[in-house]
Amino acid sequence: MYGNHTVRFKDRVHAGSLLCNELAYLKGKDALVLAIARGGVIVGDAIAQCIDATLDVIVPRKIGSPYNPELALGAVMHDGKCYINEHIARMLNVEQEYIKSVKEERMRESARMLMLYRGSTNYSIQGRHVVLVDDGIATGATVLVSIAWCRDHRPASITLAVPVMPWDVYEVMKVKVDRIVSLLLPVDFGAVGEFYEDFSPVSDEDVINVLSKYKGRI
């Protein structure tokens, strides 16, 4: 793991291939790569191919603050599993009714996207070695709710694999999972896209095309 801000990945496939070097020990262990949509699916595909694992997708949705939607109050899964940053909620004096309303809207979005991507909201995770993947972490809200959701499904282990995350977020995450694999841990962090030469948007069609390679294995 490195703190060098000058290092950049060519694209998400390149980032995933670099993460593979640290995940080879999972080959042959019935690992399940759970990729956070959308960008994480491209990274996760590279990892799944490398360690001969199944790839599946999850869709946590961010709950933004009332006055700045880009500021994450928390995140929620399709089934209502929720993480709220209580410190930010108190600091901004956010009303519970607002959180409830946005949470329900984001749950519906998540369920709709899952049906589009995989045709189901059911998962089989118990007893499996889960590799939770995204193309990078900024605040960590969507990853925190994803970890908590995974824990509820009783996997054998959870490895968090992301190309880049801020050092302070790493300090939070390392006690939440069994192992972290990350290539860059910058102290000076602006946005995930700064660490990629090509950080083009990933479409729903891109996600569906990648997942189609794993049909029947999930």
Backbone as a ProteinNet text record, in pm:
[ID]
protein_1_A
[PRIMARY]
MYGNHTVRFKDRVHAGSLLCNELAYLKGKDALVLAIARGGVIVGDAIAQCIDATLDVIVPRKIGSPYNPELALGAVMHDGKCYINEHIARMLNVEQEYIKSVKEERMRESARMLMLYRGSTNYSIQGRHVVLVDDGIATGATVLVSIAWCRDHRPASITLAVPVMPWDVYEVMKVKVDRIVSLLLPVDFGAVGEFYEDFSPVSDEDVINVLSKYKGRI
[TERTIARY]
84.9	0	88.4	52.6	135.6	56.3	127.3	63.5	97	149.8	198.3	83.9	62.6	-47.2	-20.7	110.1	143.5	112.8	95.2	64.6	-79.4	-98.3	-233.1	-254.1	-378	-414.8	-456.9	-428.9	-470.6	-622.8	-688	-833.7	-875.2	-1002.5	-1051	-999.9	-986.4	-934.7	-791.3	-711.4	-572.5	-566.7	-651	-653.4	-689.6	-789.1	-829.2	-719.5	-646.8	-539.1	-426.3	-401.9	-299.2	-343	-470	-521.3	-511.2	-517.8	-512.8	-389	-278.6	-153.2	-162.7	-249	-263.5	-377.2	-448	-565.6	-551.4	-433.9	-412.5	-438.5	-421.6	-441.8	-587.2	-679.3	-820.5	-857.5	-765.9	-795.9	-823.8	-934.4	-972.4	-1045.6	-1082.2	-1149.1	-1296	-1357.1	-1497.8	-1524.3	-1435.6	-1451.7	-1565.7	-1629.2	-1735	-1693.3	-1675.2	-1643.3	-1774.3	-1796.6	-1915.9	-1874.4	-1916.7	-1875.9	-1984.5	-1943	-2035.8	-2057.6	-2183.6	-2217.2	-2198.2	-2158	-2133.6	-1984.3	-1900.4	-1758.2	-1688.8	-1734	-1671.8	-1686.1	-1786.2	-1808.8	-1694.5	-1640.3	-1528.8	-1403.4	-1376.6	-1262.6	-1282.8	-1403.3	-1434.4	-1423.1	-1457.2	-1446.4	-1301.3	-1210.5	-1067.9	-1020.1	-1067.8	-1028.9	-1088.1	-1216.4	-1283.9	-1219	-1181.8	-1115.7	-980.3	-910.4	-776.2	-778.6	-873.9	-876.4	-981.6	-1036.8	-1137.1	-1253.9	-1308.4	-1418.2	-1546.4	-1656.1	-1784.4	-1792.2	-1852	-1874.6	-2023.2	-2058.3	-2195.8	-2191.7	-2307.6	-2314.7	-2406	-2372	-2459.5	-2474.4	-2584.3	-2614.6	-2650.3	-2551.5	-2579.1	-2603.3	-2694	-2724.4	-2699.7	-2632.7	-2595.3	-2716.6	-2719.2	-2818.3	-2747.5	-2780	-2714.3	-2778.4	-2705.4	-2757.9	-2859.8	-2947.1	-3054.8	-3004.8	-2894.2	-2849.1	-2730.6	-2672.7	-2560.6	-2568.3	-2639.9	-2661.1	-2532.4	-2421.4	-2294	-2230	-2274.2	-2223.4	-2303.6	-2237	-2306.9	-2340.7	-2470.4	-2515.1	-2500.3	-2508	-2501.7	-2534.2	-2578.9	-2614	-2707.5	-2776.8	-2876	-2872.1	-2903.2	-2912.8	-3058	-3078.2	-3211.8	-3311.6	-3261.6	-3350.2	-3367.1	-3312.2	-3329	-3212.6	-3112.8	-2992.5	-2932.2	-2908.3	-2875.4	-2758	-2676.6	-2571	-2591.7	-2595.3	-2606.1	-2489.1	-2421.4	-2315.5	-2383.3	-2398.4	-2473.9	-2407.2	-2275.8	-2204.1	-2245	-2245.9	-2285.3	-2433.1	-2515.8	-2660.2	-2688.4	-2618.3	-2637.2	-2582	-2465.7	-2400.3	-2487.5	-2555.8	-2641.3	-2786.1	-2813.3	-2948.9	-3050.9	-3017.9	-3103.4	-3221.4	-3340	-3460.5	-3474.4	-3525.8	-3543.3	-3640.1	-3738.4	-3833.9	-3764.8	-3666.2	-3589.7	-3512.8	-3444.6	-3366.3	-3456.1	-3571.4	-3664.5	-3712.2	-3746.9	-3799	-3694.6	-3573.1	-3467.1	-3425.3	-3420.3	-3385.1	-3480.2	-3609	-3707.8	-3694.4	-3667	-3648.5	-3525.5	-3416.1	-3292.3	-3306.6	-3382.5	-3408.5	-3477.3	-3575.2	-3646.8	-3553.8	-3467.3	-3370.2	-3279	-3230.6	-3140.1	-3206.9	-3328.4	-3401.5	-3426.6	-3462	-3486.5	-3359.6	-3247.3	-3121.1	-3079	-3100.9	-3067.2	-3149.6	-3276.4	-3361.2	-3314.3	-3270.4	-3218.3	-3089.1	-2999.7	-2867.4	-2868.2	-2945.6	-2933.1	-3066.1	-3177.1	-3307.7	-3357.2	-3289.2	-3327	-3263.8	-3324.4	-3263.9	-3218.5	-3214.9	-3171.7	-3024.5	-2956.7	-2814.2	-2784.5	-2677.1	-2627.7	-2482.2	-2461.4	-2329.8	-2275.6	-2362.6	-2321.8	-2208.4	-2104.1	-1993	-1891.8	-1910.8	-1820.1	-1719	-1606	-1503.6	-1538	-1586.2	-1633.4	-1520.5	-1506	-1416.2	-1504.5	-1510.7	-1593.4	-1510	-1559.6	-1478.7	-1549.9	-1473	-1519.4	-1401.6	-1427	-1317.1	-1242.8	-1285.7	-1220.8	-1318.6	-1265.5	-1349.3	-1317.4	-1420.6	-1403.1	-1440.7	-1570.6	-1614.2	-1630.9	-1666.8	-1681.1	-1821.7	-1920	-2056.6	-2112.6	-2099.3	-2155.7	-2082.3	-1953.5	-1877.1	-1911.6	-1929.6	-1964.7	-2098.3	-2197.6	-2326.7	-2315.2	-2230.6	-2210.3	-2144.9	-2047.9	-1981.8	-2081.4	-2159.8	-2258.8	-2360.9	-2402.9	-2498.4	-2437.7	-2313.6	-2244.6	-2236.4	-2201	-2189.1	-2320.8	-2430.8	-2562	-2584.6	-2514.6	-2530.5	-2428.4	-2350.4	-2257.2	-2159.4	-2078.1	-1973.9	-1861.4	-1777.2	-1661.1	-1561.3	-1548	-1457.3	-1495.6	-1451.3	-1469.8	-1334.5	-1294.6	-1176.2	-1223.2	-1180	-1212.8	-1099.4	-1131.2	-1030.1	-1067.3	-991.9	-1015.6	-880.7	-874.1	-746.9	-697.1	-789.2	-747.2	-851.6	-802.1	-888.3	-802.9	-861.6	-785.2	-733.5	-619.9	-560.4	-654.8	-725.1	-812.8	-930.5	-977.7	-1085.5	-1033.5	-910.7	-848.2	-845.6	-813.2	-806.8	-942.6	-1049.2	-1184.8	-1217.6	-1184.9	-1224.6	-1151.2	-1028	-945.2	-998.9	-1081.6	-1139.3	-1275.8	-1323.6	-1456.5	-1451.8	-1336.2	-1324.6	-1208.7	-1197.9	-1090.9	-957.9	-965.2	-842.5	-874.9	-778.6	-791.7	-677.7	-712.6	-613.7	-638.9	-545.5	-557.3	-419.3	-413.4	-285.9	-237.9	-330.3	-295.6	-374.5	-302.9	-366.6	-319.3	-359.9	-311.2	-367.2	-283.8	-329.5	-400.8	-346.6	-406	-498.8	-628.4	-725.3	-833.3	-859.2	-966.5	-1084.6	-1063.2	-1168.9	-1106.2	-1183.3	-1133.3	-1081.4	-1152.2	-1115.4	-978.2	-924	-791.7	-682.3	-711.5	-610.3	-620.2	-701.9	-718.6	-690.7	-623.2	-609.9	-743.5	-811.5	-943.4	-1043.7	-1130.7	-1233.7	-1370.7	-1387.8	-1512.9	-1630.5	-1748.7	-1866.8	-1895.9	-1947.3	-1987.5	-2139.6	-2191.1	-2335.3	-2401.2	-2533.7	-2608.8	-2578.8	-2569	-2540.7	-2404.4	-2306	-2173.4	-2182	-2255	-2270	-2337	-2444.9	-2518.9	-2431.1	-2352.9	-2265.6	-2159.5	-2101.8	-2001.1	-2064.1	-2176.8	-2241.1	-2289.4	-2318.7	-2368	-2266	-2138.6	-2033.6	-2039.5	-2109.8	-2112.8	-2249.1	-2339.4	-2473.1	-2462.5	-2536.5	-2533.6	-2433.7	-2343.1	-2242.3	-2278.2	-2368.4	-2401.8	-2482.3
-119.8	0	124.8	220	337.1	465.6	570.3	698.5	799.1	753.7	840.4	893.9	1024.4	1087.4	1087.9	1075	1087.3	960	847.8	722.6	726.6	686.6	683.9	551.9	507.1	386.2	425.2	337	365.2	372.7	272.1	266.3	165.1	133.3	42.8	-100.2	-142.6	-277.4	-288.3	-187.6	-184.5	-189.4	-111.1	-110	-247.5	-311.6	-444.8	-547.1	-538.6	-634.3	-618.2	-496.2	-473.6	-527.8	-515.8	-570.8	-722.6	-785	-931.9	-989.6	-918	-969.3	-997.8	-924.3	-940.6	-1035.1	-1086.6	-1170.2	-1312.8	-1346.4	-1479.1	-1592	-1565.4	-1668.9	-1718.6	-1644	-1683.3	-1775.6	-1796.1	-1882	-2024.2	-2079.6	-2214.6	-2224.3	-2109.1	-2108.6	-2067	-2083.4	-2048.8	-1904.3	-1815.4	-1673.8	-1612.7	-1513.8	-1437.7	-1291.7	-1239.2	-1097.9	-1020.5	-936.7	-851.9	-710.5	-667.7	-537.9	-434.1	-317.6	-206.7	-135.6	-129.8	-68.1	84.5	144.4	77.1	49.9	147.1	136.6	15.7	-27.8	-142.4	-270.7	-276.6	-398.1	-420.8	-314.5	-327.6	-374	-315.8	-358.1	-502.1	-531.9	-665	-772.8	-740	-836.7	-879.1	-783	-814.6	-905.2	-878.5	-959.9	-1100	-1108.7	-1238.4	-1329.4	-1272.6	-1352.6	-1402.1	-1318	-1351.8	-1464.5	-1463	-1563.2	-1670.7	-1672.3	-1772.2	-1774.3	-1656.6	-1641.1	-1601.1	-1611.3	-1561.6	-1411.2	-1339.1	-1195.5	-1169.2	-1090.4	-1045.1	-896.7	-833.8	-689.5	-654.4	-548	-489.1	-340.9	-282.7	-143.5	-62.5	-30.1	64	202.2	278	411.2	515.4	620.2	726	807.6	843.9	937.6	1071.4	1166.9	1296.7	1390.3	1493.8	1591	1682.5	1746.5	1828.6	1944.2	2006.6	2127.3	2103.1	1983.9	1946.7	1797.4	1758.6	1616.1	1536.4	1605.6	1535.8	1498.4	1562.2	1528.6	1411.7	1300.5	1178.4	1180.6	1172.2	1148.3	1001.2	917.9	773.8	703.1	578.1	499	386.9	330.5	227	119.8	-4.1	-115.8	-133.7	-222.3	-245.8	-295.8	-366.5	-426.9	-342.1	-219.8	-129.8	-124.1	-210.8	-201.3	-63.5	7.8	149.6	187.6	279.5	341.4	492.2	555.2	700.8	754	853.7	921.8	1018.4	973.1	1050.7	1184.1	1189	1314	1421.3	1384.1	1479.6	1515.1	1415.4	1440.3	1540.5	1525	1619.7	1757.2	1758.7	1885.1	1969.4	1902.2	1972.5	1981.9	1925.3	1928.1	1870.9	1755.6	1691.9	1622.6	1649.2	1590.1	1443.3	1363.6	1220.7	1194.3	1281.2	1263.7	1273.1	1363.5	1375.9	1247.3	1196.8	1073.8	958.3	946.6	837.8	845.9	966.3	985.2	949.9	1002.5	976.5	830.2	773.7	631.9	544	568.3	486.5	503.2	624.8	649.8	576.5	582.2	515.2	363.1	310.4	165.8	120.2	197.6	162.4	167.7	268.4	279.5	157.3	118.4	4.1	-123.9	-148	-269.1	-269.8	-153.4	-144.1	-176.5	-124.3	-148.3	-294.6	-356	-497.5	-584.9	-553.9	-631.3	-614.2	-495	-469.2	-546.3	-544	-603.9	-756.2	-807.7	-951.4	-1025.2	-952.3	-1016.7	-1068.5	-1032.2	-1081.2	-993	-992.9	-923.4	-1023.6	-1150.9	-1255.9	-1289.3	-1320.9	-1352.2	-1479.2	-1548.3	-1664.6	-1638.7	-1590.7	-1544.9	-1626.4	-1686.5	-1755.1	-1854.2	-1843.3	-1936.4	-1911.4	-1807.8	-1781.9	-1672.9	-1677.1	-1573.9	-1458.5	-1350.6	-1236.7	-1136.2	-1093.9	-983.2	-865.7	-764.8	-646.7	-545.4	-505.4	-426.2	-298.2	-189.5	-66.9	-7.3	95.6	155.9	260.4	283.3	375.6	416.2	470.1	514.7	660.5	740.8	880.4	895.6	900.8	914.3	779	677.7	543.4	503.8	589.2	558.8	434.2	425.9	311.1	182	192.3	72.5	27.3	119.7	82.9	9.5	56.9	-12.7	-147.3	-154.9	-281.3	-385.3	-342.6	-433.8	-485.4	-394.1	-434.1	-530.9	-503.2	-591.2	-729	-731.4	-860	-939.1	-873.2	-940.4	-1007.8	-943.9	-1001.8	-1134.3	-1153.8	-1275.8	-1383.3	-1360.1	-1456.8	-1521.1	-1439.7	-1495.8	-1555.3	-1637.1	-1691.3	-1580.3	-1485.5	-1372.5	-1261.1	-1140.2	-1025.7	-960	-953.5	-878.1	-756	-639.1	-515.9	-486.9	-481.1	-457.9	-335.1	-228.1	-104.5	-45.3	13	68.9	185.1	270.3	390.8	430.7	476.4	535.9	628.8	731.2	818.9	741.7	785.6	718.3	715.4	825.1	828.1	731.7	712.7	616.1	473.5	449	317.7	283.9	380.7	358.2	316.1	368.3	328.9	189.1	163.5	38.5	-83.6	-66.3	-183	-264.4	-203.9	-278.8	-337.9	-309.3	-355.9	-485.6	-516.8	-632.8	-721.4	-838	-930.7	-892.1	-831.9	-789.5	-676.4	-585.6	-479.1	-491	-482.5	-472.7	-340.5	-248.3	-118.3	-75.7	-15.1	18.2	158	250	388.3	434.8	493.1	546.5	690	780.8	918.2	992.9	1075.2	1165.2	1284.5	1331	1442.7	1384.1	1390.3	1323	1420.4	1425	1508.9	1427.3	1349.8	1265.8	1140.9	1033.6	906.2	921.6	996.5	1011.1	1071.1	1142.7	1202.7	1097.5	975.6	870.7	779.2	818.3	742.5	831.4	774.6	844.9	844	729.5	715.7	674.3	766.1	738.5	763.6	709.1	728.3	668.2	727.9	672.9	530.4	449.4	312.3	310.3	257	256.8	130.4	134.1	13.4	-99.2	-64.7	-165.7	-230.2	-149.4	-203.5	-306.7	-272.6	-362.3	-492.8	-481.5	-600.3	-689.8	-628.6	-706.3	-782.4	-718.7	-786.5	-901.4	-876.1	-979	-1097.2	-1073.8	-1182.8	-1295.2	-1263.2	-1365.2	-1463.1	-1424.1	-1505.3	-1568.2	-1555.9	-1613.6	-1764.1	-1810.7	-1952.4	-1987	-1891.7	-1917.8	-1852.4	-1755	-1679.9	-1766.5
0	0	0	-78.8	-97.3	-75.2	-33.1	-11.9	-119.6	-232.4	-338.2	-423.8	-418	-492.6	-642.8	-683.3	-825	-903.9	-835.5	-903.5	-954.8	-1081.8	-1139	-1211.8	-1211.9	-1285	-1426.4	-1521.8	-1659.4	-1667.8	-1608.8	-1606.9	-1500.6	-1492.4	-1388.4	-1407.5	-1532.7	-1558.7	-1508.6	-1536.6	-1489.8	-1337.7	-1272.4	-1125.7	-1070.6	-1131.6	-1087	-1104.2	-1216.2	-1241.4	-1140	-1094.5	-992.6	-856.6	-825.8	-699.8	-696.6	-814.2	-822.8	-756.4	-766.1	-711.9	-562.9	-493.9	-349.1	-311.5	-411.5	-384.1	-436.4	-485.6	-545	-446	-317	-214.9	-210.7	-269.5	-268.7	-384.7	-476.3	-590.9	-543	-589	-550.2	-418	-360	-229.5	-238.4	-355	-373	-331.2	-373.2	-340.1	-420.7	-361.4	-427.3	-431	-550.2	-565.7	-571.4	-471.4	-465.9	-503.5	-620.8	-672.3	-649.7	-605.1	-584.6	-718.6	-760.2	-889.1	-880.9	-993.7	-1119.5	-1142.1	-1108.1	-1138.8	-1080.5	-964	-899.8	-978.5	-1065.4	-1145.1	-1244	-1300.3	-1394.5	-1321	-1206	-1123.7	-1077.7	-1032.9	-982	-1087.2	-1211.1	-1320.4	-1340.1	-1338.1	-1353.1	-1240.2	-1118.8	-1003.3	-1013.5	-1045.6	-1052.6	-1156.5	-1270.5	-1373.4	-1325.7	-1252.5	-1205	-1102.3	-1010.9	-903.2	-927.2	-1048.9	-1087.9	-989.5	-965	-868.8	-940.8	-870.9	-919.5	-894.7	-987.1	-970.4	-955	-855.4	-837.4	-804.5	-802	-784.9	-668.2	-598.3	-497.4	-528.5	-480	-515.4	-390.6	-307.1	-199.1	-258.6	-200.1	-251.5	-143.5	-185.1	-91.3	-48.5	79	132.4	149.4	63.7	68.1	168.8	205.4	301.1	232.5	309.5	250.1	164.4	205.1	137.5	45.2	53.9	-32.5	-60	-164.7	-192.8	-210.7	-243.7	-261.5	-128	-20.7	112.6	167.5	189.4	230.8	379.5	407.7	545.5	580	477.9	498.1	369.1	381.3	263.2	305	205.5	235.3	126.8	166.9	73.6	29.7	-65.6	-121	-17.3	84.9	185	310.4	308.5	421.6	517.4	499.9	582.6	561	669.9	657.5	747.1	698.4	779.2	773.6	889.9	898.4	980.2	928.2	1002.4	1099.8	1222.6	1321.2	1351.9	1342.5	1368.8	1267.6	1139.7	1035.7	1048.6	1077.4	1091.2	1203.1	1315.9	1428	1393.5	1331.5	1297.7	1204.2	1111	1014.7	1060.4	1178.8	1234.4	1135.2	1081.5	981	1048.8	1000.1	1058.5	1019.1	1112	1087.4	971.9	956.3	846.5	710.8	703	578.5	551	653.5	637.6	596.2	662.6	631.2	486.7	442.3	307.1	201.3	219.5	121.6	126	245.5	259.9	179	191.6	119.5	-31.7	-75.4	-218.4	-271.4	-194.8	-237	-233	-138.2	-134.4	-261.9	-305	-428.2	-549.3	-552.8	-661.7	-664.6	-547.8	-537.7	-586.3	-540.1	-580.7	-731.2	-785.5	-929.9	-1008.4	-963.8	-1033.5	-1023	-907.4	-891.9	-985.3	-997.8	-1088.5	-1233.5	-1266.9	-1401.2	-1425.3	-1326.5	-1343	-1332.1	-1234.1	-1202.7	-1192.3	-1203.5	-1206.1	-1073.3	-965	-832.4	-726.1	-607.6	-493.8	-387.9	-423.1	-330.3	-351.2	-241.3	-246	-166.8	-206.9	-133.7	-96.3	24.8	68.2	185.5	262.4	385	359.3	441.5	436.3	326.1	246.9	135.1	169.9	102	118.3	23.9	80.6	1.5	-20	-144.5	-177.6	-218.4	-133.8	-159.1	-236.8	-353.6	-446.6	-488.2	-494.3	-558.7	-633.5	-715.2	-790.5	-709.1	-587.5	-495.9	-387.3	-279.6	-167.9	-138.9	-121.7	-81.5	65.8	95.1	234.9	302.9	225.6	281.3	320	300.4	344.5	276.2	143	72	106.2	132.1	168.2	309.5	400.5	538.2	544.7	471.2	473.4	402.4	300.3	229.2	319.4	399.4	493	596.3	652.9	754.1	695.3	573.2	504.8	481.9	437.5	416.7	546.5	655.3	785	823.6	793	824.1	752.2	639.4	559.7	596.5	699.5	758.8	659.1	594.9	508.9	593.3	531	601.7	632.3	540.8	560	463.9	496.4	406.8	383.9	258.3	218.3	140.3	181.3	109.4	11.8	-116.7	-220	-301.9	-284.9	-359.9	-401.3	-519.8	-565.3	-480.3	-434.2	-362.5	-259.1	-145.4	-42.7	42.7	103.7	192.1	313.6	365.2	480	599.8	627	744.4	728.4	605.3	581.4	599.6	555.3	577.2	725.9	809.3	953.9	1009.2	952	992.8	941.7	816.4	750.8	804.7	847.4	880.1	997.4	1081.1	1193.4	1157.8	1037.3	995.9	915.7	858.6	770	815.2	752.7	788.6	725.5	607.8	539.8	444.1	427.2	327.5	227.4	100.4	-6.3	-77.7	-64.9	-130.8	-178.7	-294.4	-356.4	-321.8	-302.5	-270.6	-149.5	-52.9	68.4	90.4	3.8	13.6	134.8	193.1	299.3	236.2	124.8	49.9	-55.9	-31.4	-118.5	-161.1	-292.9	-344.2	-390.7	-497.3	-553.8	-614.3	-620.1	-672.5	-815.1	-898	-1038.1	-1061.6	-962.5	-976.1	-991.4	-951.1	-949.9	-1072	-1168.9	-1292.9	-1413.4	-1513.1	-1640.2	-1714.3	-1710.2	-1773.2	-1666	-1629.6	-1528.7	-1591.3	-1711.2	-1785.1	-1709.1	-1721.2	-1654.5	-1701.3	-1610.3	-1641	-1651.6	-1760.4	-1785.2	-1731.8	-1724.5	-1688.5	-1787.1	-1914.5	-2017.1	-1994.3	-1955.3	-1924.8	-1812.9	-1707.4	-1592.6	-1634.9	-1709.8	-1754.5	-1841.6	-1930	-2018.3	-1939.9	-1839.9	-1757.2	-1680.2	-1616.4	-1534.1	-1616.8	-1744.4	-1829.4	-1842.3	-1821.1	-1829.8	-1713.4	-1607.9	-1486.2	-1461.2	-1555.8	-1540.9	-1514.8	-1416.7	-1382.6	-1275	-1243.1	-1140.1	-1008	-1011.8	-890.3	-795.6
[MASK]
++++++++++++++++++++++++++++++++++++++++++++++++++++++++++++++++++++++++++++++++++++++++++++++++++++++++++++++++++++++++++++++++++++++++++++++++++++++++++++++++++++++++++++++++++++++++++++++++++++++++++++++++++++++++++

